[in-house]
Amino acid sequence: MKPTSMILTLILLCGLISSCGDVEPIDNPEATSVGESTDTVESTDPNSVCDLPSDVRFEGETFTFAVYENANTQNLMIVDEEDGETINDAIYQRKIKTEERLGVTIEQVIYNDNFNEFQNPILAGDNAYDVGNIRCTDALKVWQEGMIIPASELPYVNIEKNYWNKSFNDSLTLCGEQYVIIGDMMISTLDLTYALLFNKQLVADYNLDSPYDLVNSGAWTIDAMYDMMKQVASDVNGDTVMDDNDRYGYLSHPKQVLPNFWIAAGEMSVKKDESDVPYLAMGEERFNDVIQKVFEVLWDAETYYLPTDQLYDVPESSIKLFTNNQSLFMDSSFHHVQQLRGMETDFGILPYPKYDESQERYYSRVSYYNAPIVPVTNNNLELTGALLEYFNYISSETVIPAYYDIVLYSKVSRDDESQAMLDLIFDSRVVDIGDTTLCADIRDGFVATMFQTNDRNLASKLPTAQSKIDAFLSKMPE
């Protein structure tokens, strides 16, 4: 279901979204549904309405989620009470409405970010929870080890519905098996969507072209971004050393840089063949062209600030420099964008740039996601399938509108143009297996170090990367 503010975006997209020419197209995830408040938003689109039969109820039964807490996204499935915060109250309403509809009690257990705490009950044969909300990397592991029930076996679940993210789910099949499914109950796919923030004061001070106009005209490219960055980046104190006393073009955690740009260029580090089997695509010529271009405009031109603090996906030093007007652009997930509500200088929100103007559309990166999995110890698939179907539906009517319209539109986005950009960004989200499921071997395994150390020899890394892919494929379930 499209956001209520999508009319402007549809006008925007008419000239932008089409096939990708000589670039292999990446599936375009559907937009999430939005509304105007935390109240339930009624839809007239049949594909946005839950078709769960009215007599499907499970009186007196208890359903338990297992979740872990993460500093980079929101993971809680339920909260105990309303507290006046928009998202909290929407999550509470989701719980109440689901309990009333199905006649159940929903509970939640929270475990530390420790995979053993999650898998030990399964290994012990203990039905401790019905659905686990875990890291995408761990979801693959438990599937390979036979600890979960494939999503395709769940009754009542209709992934063709708008509240299931079909394009995401199409990318989350391996060897023809839908091992996990993502829907609107998972805020992490919004929280971990990445965008470019730009400092409006610096745009005005340097009389730069409007980034919004560049996006709308299709001219928002890496070269256009570079032209702006090189005018702003400066050794302010003249000591010939670029440090946190100077001004930059771009701020980002080193592990995020290259994936942001290659995905925005329409490339993937890992693709799937006609048999749905993953293969390494980093040796393709255009992929390498994109990587080398990014090194040139960031390292060679000294427009990039390398943070020394790298604990969080968006470093605290990046936020400090950006709010202090010391950088034109900052990379950020939407979870971390919300930390800038108090920034005095206005900022805008943009998609990452295209590789060049021959690329006919924009792509936005989801760096990670949390996956709901069903353990083999689950002894009530009827309840599980029904609850997941309704829970995702009611999330599209409560939590998603709260997140999108109120938290982002009202509290973060500061102008009408940024609101249109939000629609474009969320409509253009894609998932790269090498950046998510296999991030330990690819993105965090060697890509992050390459960029941090200005090592441009991608070809030398590919044999090791291929061996990781081969090892991964050897563990696929029969």
Backbone torsions as a table, in degrees:
resi	resn	phi	psi	omega
1	MET	NA	130.0	-176.0
2	LYS	-78.1	150.5	177.6
3	PRO	-62.4	152.7	-179.1
4	THR	-64.2	-21.6	179.4
5	SER	-96.1	17.7	-172.0
6	MET	-77.9	-9.9	-178.3
7	ILE	-57.3	-47.7	178.9
8	LEU	-60.7	-40.8	-177.8
9	THR	-67.8	-37.5	179.1
10	LEU	-61.8	-37.8	174.9
11	ILE	-62.4	-44.0	180.0
12	LEU	-60.4	-40.4	-171.9
13	LEU	-79.2	-17.9	-173.3
14	CYS	-52.7	-41.9	-177.9
15	GLY	-90.2	-0.2	-170.8
16	LEU	-113.4	-34.8	-168.2
17	ILE	-103.8	114.9	178.1
18	SER	-159.9	-167.6	177.3
19	SER	-65.8	161.8	-167.6
20	CYS	-97.8	22.2	176.9
21	GLY	61.3	-125.1	-178.8
22	ASP	-84.2	3.4	176.4
23	VAL	-96.2	129.7	179.3
24	GLU	-63.3	122.0	-175.8
25	PRO	-63.8	145.7	172.1
26	ILE	-106.2	135.7	-179.8
27	ASP	-53.9	142.6	-177.1
28	ASN	-103.1	105.7	-179.0
29	PRO	-57.5	148.3	179.4
30	GLU	-69.7	152.7	176.9
31	ALA	-71.0	150.4	175.2
32	THR	-82.0	155.6	179.9
33	SER	-79.4	146.9	179.7
34	VAL	-139.3	167.0	177.8
35	GLY	-149.2	-155.6	-173.4
36	GLU	-110.8	-6.0	-178.6
37	SER	-159.3	-177.2	178.2
38	THR	-81.6	-4.1	175.8
39	ASP	-69.5	161.0	178.0
40	THR	-62.4	134.8	-180.0
41	VAL	-104.7	115.1	-177.8
42	GLU	-78.6	136.2	-179.1
43	SER	-110.4	146.6	175.2
44	THR	-102.2	-2.8	179.0
45	ASP	-81.5	117.5	-178.2
46	PRO	-56.5	-30.8	-178.7
47	ASN	-79.7	-1.4	176.7
48	SER	-108.3	3.7	-178.5
49	VAL	-104.4	136.4	-179.9
50	CYS	-74.3	127.8	-178.7
51	ASP	-97.9	16.0	179.2
52	LEU	-58.7	125.1	-178.4
53	PRO	-55.1	141.4	-174.7
54	SER	-63.9	-24.5	-178.6
55	ASP	-88.0	2.9	177.1
56	VAL	-81.9	103.7	178.9
57	ARG	-142.4	158.8	-175.9
58	PHE	-135.8	64.3	-171.2
59	GLU	-53.2	125.3	173.3
60	GLY	80.9	-2.3	-178.8
61	GLU	-84.0	158.7	-179.8
62	THR	-115.1	136.2	178.0
63	PHE	-119.0	132.0	-174.5
64	THR	-121.8	127.2	170.7
65	PHE	-94.6	144.3	167.8
66	ALA	-112.2	126.4	-177.5
67	VAL	-134.0	161.6	173.4
68	TYR	-123.4	155.7	-179.3
69	GLU	-95.4	144.0	-175.4
70	ASN	-143.8	134.7	-176.8
71	ALA	-71.7	-13.6	-174.6
72	ASN	-101.7	-1.1	179.3
73	THR	-163.2	168.2	178.4
74	GLN	-96.5	128.3	-174.1
75	ASN	-119.4	-18.2	-173.0
76	LEU	-60.6	135.0	177.6
77	MET	-88.8	-29.9	179.1
78	ILE	-139.2	157.9	169.2
79	VAL	-130.6	157.2	-172.5
80	ASP	-82.5	-23.8	-177.0
81	GLU	-159.1	164.3	174.9
82	GLU	-79.6	146.4	178.6
83	ASP	-135.6	10.4	178.4
84	GLY	91.8	-12.1	176.1
85	GLU	-82.9	136.3	-170.8
86	THR	-55.1	-54.8	-176.7
87	ILE	-67.2	-44.5	179.0
88	ASN	-54.3	-47.6	-176.2
89	ASP	-68.4	-34.5	177.2
90	ALA	-67.7	-39.2	177.1
91	ILE	-64.3	-38.6	177.4
92	TYR	-63.6	-45.3	179.9
93	GLN	-63.4	-35.9	176.5
94	ARG	-59.5	-44.6	179.2
95	LYS	-62.1	-49.7	-176.8
96	ILE	-61.6	-46.1	-177.8
97	LYS	-64.6	-37.5	179.5
98	THR	-70.0	-42.8	178.0
99	GLU	-60.7	-42.4	-180.0
100	GLU	-66.7	-40.9	-177.0
101	ARG	-68.0	-39.8	-173.5
102	LEU	-103.6	-7.1	179.1
103	GLY	72.9	29.2	-175.0
104	VAL	-117.7	170.6	169.4
105	THR	-112.3	129.1	-179.2
106	ILE	-104.0	128.2	178.5
107	GLU	-122.8	170.7	-175.9
108	GLN	-147.2	133.2	171.9
109	VAL	-113.3	137.9	-177.6
110	ILE	-111.1	124.0	178.3
111	TYR	-113.6	157.3	176.7
112	ASN	-65.8	163.3	-179.6
113	ASP	-73.3	67.3	-175.8
114	ASN	-138.4	114.5	-174.0
115	PHE	-60.2	-33.9	-179.0
116	ASN	-61.6	-37.9	178.7
117	GLU	-62.1	-30.9	180.0
118	PHE	-78.8	-43.8	-172.4
119	GLN	-85.5	-21.8	-176.3
120	ASN	-57.1	-43.6	177.1
121	PRO	-60.4	-35.8	179.3
122	ILE	-66.0	-46.5	-179.6
123	LEU	-63.0	-29.5	179.8
124	ALA	-85.6	-2.5	-178.4
125	GLY	73.7	22.0	-176.4
126	ASP	-94.4	123.0	177.8
127	ASN	-81.3	66.8	-174.2
128	ALA	-79.2	-23.9	179.8
129	TYR	-154.2	158.0	-177.6
130	ASP	-92.7	-37.1	178.5
131	VAL	-138.8	134.6	176.4
132	GLY	-108.3	135.4	177.5
133	ASN	-102.1	102.7	-170.2
134	ILE	-128.9	170.7	177.6
135	ARG	-60.6	147.3	-179.6
136	CYS	-60.3	-34.8	178.9
137	THR	-67.0	-37.9	178.6
138	ASP	-72.9	-31.7	178.7
139	ALA	-61.2	-40.6	178.1
140	LEU	-65.6	-39.8	-178.4
141	LYS	-62.5	-46.8	-177.7
142	VAL	-69.4	-28.3	175.2
143	TRP	-68.8	-46.1	-179.9
144	GLN	-60.7	-31.8	-177.6
145	GLU	-93.4	9.2	174.2
146	GLY	71.6	27.5	-176.8
147	MET	-98.2	-2.1	-178.8
148	ILE	-129.8	158.8	176.2
149	ILE	-93.7	124.3	-179.4
150	PRO	-56.4	143.7	-178.1
151	ALA	-59.9	-27.4	-178.6
152	SER	-65.1	-14.9	-178.8
153	GLU	-92.9	1.3	-176.9
154	LEU	-85.0	126.7	176.0
155	PRO	-70.7	156.4	175.9
156	TYR	74.5	-17.9	-176.8
157	VAL	-76.9	124.1	179.9
158	ASN	-120.8	94.3	-173.8
159	ILE	-74.0	-0.2	173.6
160	GLU	-79.6	-13.2	-179.4
161	LYS	-70.5	153.0	-176.7
162	ASN	-63.2	-28.7	-176.5
163	TYR	-80.1	-5.5	165.4
164	TRP	-100.2	132.3	-176.3
165	ASN	-80.9	89.9	-170.8
166	LYS	-59.4	-43.6	-177.3
167	SER	-67.6	-36.8	172.3
168	PHE	-59.5	-48.8	-174.7
169	ASN	-66.3	-32.0	174.8
170	ASP	-62.6	-33.0	179.2
171	SER	-81.6	-12.3	-178.2
172	LEU	-102.5	33.0	168.9
173	THR	-107.4	148.5	175.3
174	LEU	-138.1	127.0	-178.9
175	CYS	54.2	35.2	176.6
176	GLY	82.5	2.2	-177.8
177	GLU	-105.7	129.1	175.1
178	GLN	-87.6	90.1	-172.7
179	TYR	-82.2	-26.4	172.2
180	VAL	-139.5	160.4	175.6
181	ILE	-133.2	142.6	-178.2
182	ILE	-115.5	134.3	177.7
183	GLY	-139.2	-169.3	-173.2
184	ASP	-70.3	-10.0	176.9
185	MET	-73.8	-14.1	-176.3
186	MET	-97.1	93.7	179.6
187	ILE	-65.2	-20.2	-175.8
188	SER	-58.7	-29.8	-179.9
189	THR	-70.9	-19.0	172.0
190	LEU	-88.5	-49.1	-179.1
191	ASP	-54.3	-37.6	-173.3
192	LEU	-101.5	20.7	168.0
193	THR	-83.0	134.9	-175.9
194	TYR	-104.0	145.7	179.2
195	ALA	-144.5	170.9	174.5
196	LEU	-102.7	129.3	172.0
197	LEU	-99.6	142.7	176.5
198	PHE	-128.4	145.5	-177.8
199	ASN	-84.5	112.9	-176.1
200	LYS	-66.8	-32.5	-179.1
201	GLN	-65.4	-42.0	179.0
202	LEU	-68.0	-35.6	175.4
203	VAL	-59.6	-43.3	179.4
204	ALA	-70.0	-44.0	-177.2
205	ASP	-60.4	-35.6	-177.2
206	TYR	-101.5	8.9	176.5
207	ASN	52.3	47.5	-177.8
208	LEU	-84.6	158.8	175.3
209	ASP	-61.0	150.5	177.2
210	SER	-67.5	119.2	177.0
211	PRO	-59.0	-35.0	178.5
212	TYR	-61.4	-44.0	179.4
213	ASP	-62.7	-38.1	178.5
214	LEU	-63.8	-43.4	177.9
215	VAL	-61.8	-48.5	-175.3
216	ASN	-64.2	-32.0	-178.6
217	SER	-86.1	-6.6	-177.2
218	GLY	83.4	8.0	-176.6
219	ALA	-98.3	9.8	179.5
220	TRP	-81.0	96.5	-175.7
221	THR	-125.5	172.0	176.6
222	ILE	-59.7	-40.0	178.7
223	ASP	-63.1	-40.7	179.1
224	ALA	-64.6	-40.6	177.1
225	MET	-63.9	-42.0	179.4
226	TYR	-62.7	-42.9	179.2
227	ASP	-57.6	-35.6	179.1
228	MET	-76.3	-43.1	-176.7
229	MET	-62.4	-42.5	-174.4
230	LYS	-68.5	-21.0	176.8
231	GLN	-78.1	-24.4	-175.1
232	VAL	-97.8	-40.0	-176.8
233	ALA	-60.4	134.2	-175.1
234	SER	-160.2	143.3	169.6
235	ASP	-79.9	84.2	-168.2
236	VAL	-58.0	-44.6	-176.0
237	ASN	-90.1	0.5	174.0
238	GLY	67.8	23.3	-178.3
239	ASP	-92.0	7.4	179.1
240	THR	67.4	9.1	177.5
241	VAL	-120.7	121.7	177.6
242	MET	-83.9	112.1	179.5
243	ASP	-139.7	-162.0	-174.4
244	ASP	-76.8	8.2	172.5
245	ASN	-96.3	-1.6	-173.4
246	ASP	-110.4	-173.5	-175.3
247	ARG	-120.8	141.5	-171.2
248	TYR	-126.0	168.3	175.3
249	GLY	-92.7	-30.5	-169.6
250	TYR	-152.3	135.9	177.8
251	LEU	-121.2	134.1	177.2
252	SER	-170.3	153.5	169.2
253	HIS	-65.8	136.0	-175.9
254	PRO	-58.8	-29.2	-178.9
255	LYS	-74.4	-16.2	-177.7
256	GLN	-91.6	-21.6	-167.6
257	VAL	-61.0	-62.3	-173.9
258	LEU	-62.5	-44.5	177.1
259	PRO	-60.2	-38.2	178.0
260	ASN	-56.5	-45.3	-175.3
261	PHE	-78.5	-38.9	-178.5
262	TRP	-69.9	-36.1	177.5
263	ILE	-68.2	-41.4	177.4
264	ALA	-61.4	-27.5	178.6
265	ALA	-82.1	-1.6	-179.7
266	GLY	86.8	15.8	-179.8
267	GLU	-101.1	161.4	175.4
268	MET	-132.8	140.7	174.6
269	SER	-75.0	-33.0	177.8
270	VAL	-129.9	126.7	176.1
271	LYS	-114.8	177.3	177.5
272	LYS	-124.1	141.2	-179.1
273	ASP	-84.3	-173.3	-176.2
274	GLU	-65.1	-16.5	177.3
275	SER	-97.1	10.0	178.3
276	ASP	69.3	26.3	179.4
277	VAL	-101.7	129.3	-178.6
278	PRO	-67.7	147.6	172.6
279	TYR	-145.4	152.3	-178.9
280	LEU	-74.3	126.6	-177.1
281	ALA	-114.2	10.7	-174.7
282	MET	-75.3	-10.1	178.5
283	GLY	-87.9	-2.9	-179.4
284	GLU	-70.5	145.9	-171.2
285	GLU	-58.9	-46.6	-176.4
286	ARG	-66.5	-35.5	176.5
287	PHE	-58.1	-47.6	179.9
288	ASN	-64.6	-37.2	177.8
289	ASP	-59.6	-42.3	179.5
290	VAL	-63.0	-47.5	-178.5
291	ILE	-58.8	-47.7	-178.1
292	GLN	-64.2	-35.9	178.3
293	LYS	-62.8	-41.8	-179.0
294	VAL	-64.7	-43.7	176.0
295	PHE	-56.9	-42.1	-176.8
296	GLU	-64.6	-46.4	-173.7
297	VAL	-79.7	-17.5	-179.4
298	LEU	-104.7	-50.0	-178.3
299	TRP	-81.0	-52.0	-175.7
300	ASP	-62.9	-36.9	-177.4
301	ALA	-88.2	-1.8	-179.7
302	GLU	53.1	44.6	177.4
303	THR	-98.6	-6.8	-173.3
304	TYR	-106.0	138.1	174.3
305	TYR	-100.6	121.3	178.7
306	LEU	-89.3	110.6	-176.9
307	PRO	-73.8	142.7	175.3
308	THR	-87.2	-23.5	176.0
309	ASP	-96.3	121.1	-174.7
310	GLN	-132.6	28.6	-179.1
311	LEU	-68.6	-43.4	-177.5
312	TYR	-102.6	156.4	-179.6
313	ASP	-59.4	-33.1	171.8
314	VAL	-113.5	103.4	-173.6
315	PRO	-59.6	146.8	178.2
316	GLU	-61.8	-32.7	178.7
317	SER	-65.6	-34.0	176.7
318	SER	-63.9	-45.8	179.9
319	ILE	-62.4	-40.9	-179.9
320	LYS	-62.9	-47.2	-179.2
321	LEU	-65.7	-40.9	-177.9
322	PHE	-66.4	-45.2	-179.8
323	THR	-69.0	-19.4	178.0
324	ASN	-93.5	14.5	177.9
325	ASN	60.9	35.8	-179.2
326	GLN	-107.5	12.8	174.4
327	SER	-155.1	142.6	178.4
328	LEU	-73.4	-44.4	-177.4
329	PHE	-122.4	149.4	170.9
330	MET	-138.7	133.6	174.0
331	ASP	-77.9	136.4	178.4
332	SER	-158.0	143.1	165.6
333	SER	-76.6	161.9	-179.7
334	PHE	-70.8	-23.6	174.5
335	HIS	-61.7	-42.5	-177.7
336	HIS	-83.7	-20.8	175.4
337	VAL	-56.2	-33.9	-176.1
338	GLN	-66.5	-13.7	175.7
339	GLN	-74.6	-9.0	-175.9
340	LEU	-99.7	13.1	-179.0
341	ARG	-57.1	-33.1	-177.0
342	GLY	-90.7	4.6	-178.9
343	MET	-65.0	128.3	-176.7
344	GLU	-71.0	-43.4	179.1
345	THR	-75.9	137.3	178.6
346	ASP	-68.8	144.7	174.7
347	PHE	-131.7	157.4	176.8
348	GLY	-116.6	169.7	-176.2
349	ILE	-123.8	132.8	-176.3
350	LEU	-134.6	155.4	165.0
351	PRO	-73.3	160.2	172.4
352	TYR	-65.8	151.9	-175.2
353	PRO	-73.0	155.5	171.7
354	LYS	-70.8	164.2	176.7
355	TYR	-66.3	-48.6	175.5
356	ASP	-154.6	177.8	-174.4
357	GLU	-73.2	-14.1	175.8
358	SER	-72.4	-18.2	174.8
359	GLN	-77.6	122.0	-166.7
360	GLU	-90.8	-3.3	179.6
361	ARG	-148.3	167.3	179.1
362	TYR	-100.2	152.9	174.3
363	TYR	-129.1	144.9	178.1
364	SER	-123.5	141.5	-171.1
365	ARG	-94.7	135.4	165.9
366	VAL	-105.4	114.5	-169.4
367	SER	-79.6	-14.9	-172.1
368	TYR	-172.7	167.0	172.8
369	TYR	-159.7	158.3	174.6
370	ASN	-104.7	134.5	-170.9
371	ALA	-112.0	132.8	172.9
372	PRO	-82.1	122.7	179.5
373	ILE	-122.0	153.5	-179.7
374	VAL	-108.1	114.4	-178.1
375	PRO	-70.8	154.4	179.7
376	VAL	-65.9	-14.9	177.6
377	THR	-78.6	-8.7	178.7
378	ASN	-65.6	123.6	-177.4
379	ASN	-110.2	16.1	178.6
380	ASN	-143.5	76.9	-179.0
381	LEU	-70.5	-26.8	176.9
382	GLU	-60.5	-50.9	178.2
383	LEU	-62.9	-43.3	-176.3
384	THR	-62.6	-47.9	179.6
385	GLY	-63.2	-44.1	-179.5
386	ALA	-64.6	-43.2	-178.0
387	LEU	-68.0	-42.5	179.1
388	LEU	-63.3	-39.4	178.6
389	GLU	-62.7	-48.3	-178.4
390	TYR	-72.0	-37.2	-177.8
391	PHE	-62.6	-41.1	177.9
392	ASN	-71.0	-38.4	176.3
393	TYR	-60.4	-51.2	-176.0
394	ILE	-70.1	-24.8	172.8
395	SER	-63.3	-38.4	179.8
396	SER	-66.7	-20.8	-178.9
397	GLU	-99.1	-11.0	-176.6
398	THR	-128.6	-65.3	-172.5
399	VAL	-69.9	-44.3	-178.7
400	ILE	-64.0	-45.6	175.5
401	PRO	-59.1	-39.1	179.5
402	ALA	-63.6	-45.4	-179.1
403	TYR	-64.7	-49.2	-170.6
404	TYR	-75.3	-57.6	-172.6
405	ASP	-76.9	-40.5	-172.2
406	ILE	-92.3	-55.0	-176.7
407	VAL	-65.6	-46.8	-176.9
408	LEU	-84.8	-53.8	-176.7
409	TYR	-63.2	-47.0	-171.5
410	SER	-87.7	-35.5	-170.6
411	LYS	-104.1	-21.4	-176.5
412	VAL	-114.5	-56.4	-178.9
413	SER	-65.1	134.0	-170.3
414	ARG	-112.6	3.0	178.1
415	ASP	-157.0	164.7	-178.5
416	ASP	-63.6	-35.0	-179.7
417	GLU	-64.0	-41.2	178.8
418	SER	-64.5	-35.2	178.5
419	GLN	-63.2	-40.4	175.8
420	ALA	-65.2	-37.5	178.0
421	MET	-63.6	-36.5	178.3
422	LEU	-58.8	-44.5	179.5
423	ASP	-62.1	-43.8	178.8
424	LEU	-62.1	-44.7	-178.5
425	ILE	-62.9	-48.5	-177.6
426	PHE	-70.8	-26.3	176.1
427	ASP	-75.2	-13.5	-171.5
428	SER	-113.3	17.1	-174.3
429	ARG	-72.4	139.0	177.0
430	VAL	-137.6	160.4	179.4
431	VAL	-122.8	128.9	175.9
432	ASP	-107.2	122.6	-177.9
433	ILE	-56.1	-38.5	-179.2
434	GLY	-71.2	-16.2	179.5
435	ASP	-99.3	-9.6	-175.7
436	THR	-128.6	-84.9	-175.6
437	THR	-55.9	-42.3	-178.6
438	LEU	-107.2	28.3	-174.7
439	CYS	-63.7	-30.5	-179.5
440	ALA	-63.7	-30.8	-178.7
441	ASP	-91.3	-29.5	-173.1
442	ILE	-111.6	-74.5	-175.9
443	ARG	-58.6	-57.8	-179.1
444	ASP	-81.8	-17.7	-177.1
445	GLY	-73.6	-42.6	179.1
446	PHE	-146.7	-24.2	-177.6
447	VAL	-64.3	-44.0	-179.2
448	ALA	-59.9	-44.1	179.8
449	THR	-66.5	-38.2	176.9
450	MET	-54.6	-50.1	-175.8
451	PHE	-71.6	-40.8	-177.9
452	GLN	-61.8	-33.9	-176.8
453	THR	-101.4	6.5	179.9
454	ASN	58.6	40.0	178.3
455	ASP	-96.1	112.2	-173.2
456	ARG	-100.5	5.4	-175.5
457	ASN	-85.1	74.8	-179.0
458	LEU	-63.9	-40.0	-175.3
459	ALA	-56.9	-35.3	-177.5
460	SER	-69.9	-19.1	-177.8
461	LYS	-90.2	-16.3	-170.7
462	LEU	-67.8	-37.8	177.8
463	PRO	-58.9	-42.8	177.8
464	THR	-65.3	-41.7	178.4
465	ALA	-61.8	-40.3	178.9
466	GLN	-64.0	-38.6	178.5
467	SER	-63.5	-33.9	176.7
468	LYS	-66.1	-41.8	177.6
469	ILE	-62.6	-43.7	179.7
470	ASP	-61.9	-42.3	178.6
471	ALA	-63.8	-39.4	177.9
472	PHE	-61.9	-46.5	-177.8
473	LEU	-66.1	-30.0	-179.2
474	SER	-67.6	-17.2	-178.3
475	LYS	-99.3	5.1	-177.9
476	MET	-66.7	139.5	177.8
477	PRO	-61.0	148.8	178.1
478	GLU	-69.2	NA	NA
